[in-house]
């Protein structure tokens, strides 16, 4: 598996991981949604090391934009040296070209550190900061790097996994699947109201109103389109606001509609 597969080639699929291995990964990572904060980094490292042979790693979880929820600072975990974590948080962060490339193409980026450096120099303007960060990680025993994109409902995640040698394809696919499960586990920690939102049930008319709000229509436009009064539309939105968890009750109904859309409810 190349460091940066060409666009148009078949992306990696977590479905290629055998069912028994997926179940094992689920069993390993699901408890991370509730382990104490003081143990979280150690547990993440210990469990991912049972999936692939790693020297050290950095997990970065970011809130996904366009949901109406105010973005939180990136959440960072793993065994990467603290000064290198700080460099990523302060200077690379959401502009990380490796994580962005992996997420755009929805595939792992796997190769030696030097292969990644070569690709960065060819593709990225002013790559020296990221290159220096990679090379300092390599000095700590990370000859190779696998960047794994992950998605939860309302957040995105990337795993930067450094290893002594380029991971073989079964390890890459297993770690790619693990990134998805880890994204969900960490999101459940950061956003414990998600189960309550997923459990909400709506009538067909309520769904019509919320979808119209999602498209940005005004109360008058929604009322005209659905053959209802403006007061009825406002009643539906007020009723909806009273049903959502208190942690996000301050959001406008249209922002809440975007959250529900991201959760697959609308």
C-alpha positions in Angstrom: 0.0 0.0 0.0 1.6 3.2 -1.1 2.2 6.3 1.0 -0.3 8.4 -1.1 -2.5 6.3 -3.4 -3.4 8.0 -6.6 -6.8 9.6 -6.8 -9.2 7.3 -8.4 -7.7 4.1 -7.1 -9.9 2.0 -4.8 -9.9 3.4 -1.3 -9.3 1.1 1.7 -12.4 -0.3 3.2 -12.9 -1.3 6.8 -15.4 -3.9 5.5 -12.4 -5.9 4.3 -11.5 -6.6 8.0 -12.8 -10.1 8.9 -15.9 -10.2 11.0 -14.2 -11.9 13.9 -11.4 -9.2 13.9 -14.0 -6.4 13.8 -15.7 -7.9 16.8 -12.4 -8.1 18.7 -11.7 -4.4 17.8 -15.2 -3.4 19.0 -14.6 -5.3 22.3 -11.3 -3.5 22.7 -12.4 0.0 21.9 -16.0 0.3 23.1 -15.0 0.6 26.8 -13.0 3.7 26.0 -16.3 5.7 26.0 -16.4 5.4 29.8 -12.9 4.8 31.2 -11.7 7.5 33.7 -10.0 10.5 32.2 -6.8 9.8 34.2 -6.5 6.4 32.3 -7.7 7.4 28.9 -4.4 8.0 27.1 -2.9 4.8 28.5 -5.9 2.7 27.6 -6.0 4.1 24.0 -2.4 3.3 23.5 -2.6 -0.2 25.1 -5.7 -1.1 23.0 -4.4 0.2 19.7 -1.1 -1.6 20.2 -3.1 -4.9 20.4 -4.4 -4.1 16.8 -1.1 -3.0 15.1 2.6 -2.9 16.1 3.1 0.7 17.0 6.1 2.7 18.5 4.0 5.8 19.4 0.9 7.5 18.2 -1.1 10.7 18.3 -4.9 10.7 18.1 -6.5 14.0 17.2 -10.3 14.5 17.4 -11.9 17.6 16.0 -15.5 18.8 16.0 -17.0 18.7 12.5 -18.1 22.1 11.2 -21.5 23.2 9.8 -23.5 21.5 12.6 -24.4 24.6 14.6 -22.4 23.5 17.6 -19.6 25.8 18.6 -16.3 24.0 17.8 -14.3 22.8 20.7 -10.4 22.8 20.7 -9.0 19.6 19.2 -8.8 16.7 21.7 -5.4 15.0 21.6 -4.4 11.6 23.0 -1.7 9.0 22.7 1.9 8.3 23.5 3.6 10.9 21.4 6.0 13.1 23.3 4.3 16.1 24.9 6.4 18.7 23.1 5.5 17.1 19.7 1.8 17.1 20.7 2.1 20.8 21.5 3.6 21.5 18.2 0.7 19.8 16.4 -1.9 21.5 18.6 -0.4 25.0 18.3 1.1 25.1 14.9 -0.3 22.3 12.7 -3.7 21.5 14.1 -6.6 21.7 11.6 -4.1 22.6 8.8 -2.4 19.2 9.1 -1.9 18.3 5.4 -1.6 14.6 6.1 -4.8 14.3 8.0 -6.6 16.6 5.5 -5.4 14.4 2.6 -6.5 11.2 4.3 -9.9 12.6 5.1 -10.5 14.1 1.6 -9.7 10.8 -0.1 -11.1 8.7 2.8 -8.2 6.3 2.9 -5.1 5.6 5.0 -1.8 7.2 4.1 0.9 4.6 4.7 4.6 4.7 4.1 8.0 5.6 5.5 8.5 9.0 7.1 10.8 9.9 4.2 8.1 9.0 1.7 5.7 11.3 3.5 8.3 14.0 3.6 8.9 13.7 -0.1 5.1 13.9 -0.8 4.8 17.0 1.4 7.6 18.8 -0.3 6.0 18.1 -3.7 2.4 19.0 -2.7 2.4 21.5 0.2 3.5 25.1 0.2 5.9 25.8 3.1 6.0 22.2 4.4 9.0 22.7 6.7 7.1 22.8 10.0 5.3 19.5 9.3 8.4 17.9 7.9 10.4 18.9 11.0 7.6 17.4 13.2 7.7 14.1 11.2 11.5 13.9 11.4 11.5 14.5 15.2 9.0 11.7 15.5 11.2 9.5 13.4 14.1 10.1 15.8 11.9 8.5 18.5 11.8 5.2 16.6 9.0 5.9 14.1 10.6 4.9 10.9 7.2 4.6 9.2 3.9 6.4 9.5 0.3 5.5 8.9 -2.3 8.2 9.0 -5.8 6.9 9.6 -8.9 9.0 9.1 -12.0 8.4 11.3 -15.5 9.7 11.5 -18.1 9.8 14.2 -21.5 11.6 14.0 -20.4 15.1 14.8 -16.6 14.9 14.8 -13.6 13.8 12.7 -10.6 12.0 14.0 -7.1 11.1 12.7 -4.6 8.6 14.1 -0.9 9.3 13.4 0.6 5.9 14.1 4.4 5.6 14.0 6.0 2.2 13.7 9.4 0.5 13.2 8.4 -0.6 9.7 5.7 0.0 7.2 2.5 -1.7 8.4 1.3 -4.6 6.3 -2.1 -4.4 4.6 -4.0 -6.4 7.3 -2.7 -4.2 10.0 -3.6 -1.1 8.0 -7.1 -2.2 7.4 -7.6 -3.2 11.1 -6.3 0.2 12.2 -8.5 1.9 9.7 -11.5 0.1 11.1 -10.3 0.9 14.7 -10.2 4.6 13.8 -13.9 4.6 13.1 -14.7 2.8 16.4 -12.4 5.1 18.3 -14.0 8.2 16.8 -17.4 7.1 18.1 -16.0 6.2 21.5 -14.3 9.5 22.0 -17.3 11.4 20.7 -19.6 9.7 23.2 -17.3 11.0 25.9 -17.3 14.5 24.6 -21.0 14.7 23.6 -23.0 12.4 26.0 -26.2 13.9 24.7 -26.0 12.1 21.4 -27.9 9.0 22.6 -30.8 11.2 23.6 -30.8 12.9 20.2 -30.7 9.5 18.4 -33.7 8.3 20.5 -35.9 11.3 19.5 -38.9 10.4 17.4 -40.8 12.8 15.2 -44.1 12.8 13.4 -44.1 13.2 9.6 -45.2 16.8 10.0 -42.5 17.6 12.5 -39.9 16.2 10.1 -41.3 18.4 7.3 -40.9 21.5 9.5 -37.4 20.6 10.7 -36.2 19.8 7.2 -37.5 23.1 5.9 -35.6 24.8 8.7 -32.5 22.9 7.7 -32.8 24.3 4.2 -32.8 27.8 5.7 -36.4 28.7 4.9 -38.0 31.5 7.1 -41.0 30.8 9.3 -43.2 32.5 6.7 -41.8 30.4 3.9 -42.2 27.2 5.8 -45.8 28.0 6.7 -46.6 28.8 3.1 -45.0 25.7 1.8 -46.7 23.4 4.3 -50.1 25.1 4.3 -49.8 26.0 8.0 -49.9 29.2 10.0 -46.8 31.0 11.1 -47.9 30.4 14.7 -48.1 26.7 14.0 -44.5 26.6 12.7 -43.3 28.5 15.7 -45.1 26.1 18.0 -43.4 23.1 16.3 -40.0 24.7 16.8 -40.7 25.6 20.4 -41.9 22.1 21.1 -38.8 20.7 19.5 -36.5 22.9 21.6 -38.1 21.7 24.8 -37.4 18.1 23.9 -33.6 18.3 23.2 -31.0 17.7 26.0 -30.3 20.6 28.2 -26.6 20.7 27.1 -27.6 22.0 23.6 -30.9 23.6 24.5 -29.4 27.0 23.8 -29.0 26.3 20.1 -31.5 27.8 17.6 -33.9 25.3 16.1 -32.3 25.5 12.7 -28.9 24.7 14.2 -30.4 21.8 16.1 -31.9 20.6 12.7 -28.3 20.6 11.3 -27.2 18.4 14.3 -30.0 16.0 13.6 -29.2 15.9 10.0 -25.6 15.0 10.8 -26.9 12.2 13.1 -29.0 10.8 10.2 -32.3 11.8 11.8 -33.4 14.2 9.1 
